[in-house]
Amino acid sequence: NLVNPPSDPAAQNGHGTAVASMIIGDASLTPGVAPGAGILSVRIADDAGQSDSFLLAQGIVAAIDAGARILNLSMGSLGDSGVVRNAIDYARQYGAVIVAAAGNNGLDQVSYPAANDGVIAVGAVDALGDHLDFSNSGGSVAISAPGFGVNAAWTQDQSVSVTGTSFSAPIVAGAIAAVMTQAG
């Protein structure tokens, strides 16, 4: 944890739990794309979802140093950051695959870090495969995945319906993990 969790576990934000469940969930209501994959969680945001470029960069480096092969970044900003670019370059030097949410501003501009070179930017589509209006778009969106009303695990053993590119990105990261676990 680069940011301390709340002293009361009931007050914890479930965003990270939901993202992880997209990848490794094993419950019938919240199945993950790669339930056999291992996961490493690096907490870089407080319970209001606030973070900064330095914490994101620290989290990327910490994950790589701990052996992560795929990074899912379900957060974003419209501002670019040199320190984050350097951390992404560091991860790429180790062969990591980096997947990030395109953003939920409805803009024709992809959020950072998804807009950075070497990052797979993920947009959101509905159940019919149609672009969702809130999902940022642009030439750097590499792929889209479900991002509306997706079942996810939450804190306190709950399950919820979630919406956003934060949940599209781990579906793609999970698909990559599933292929990598089959390939060895």
Secondary structure by P-SEA (a helix, b strand, c coil): cccccccccccccaaaaaaaaaccccccccccccccbbbbbbbcccccccccaaaaaaaaaaaaaacccbbbbccccccccaaaaaaaaaaaaabbbbbbbccccccccccccccccccbbbbbbcccccccccccccccccccccccbbbbbbcccbbbbbbcaaaaaaaaaaaaaaaaaaac
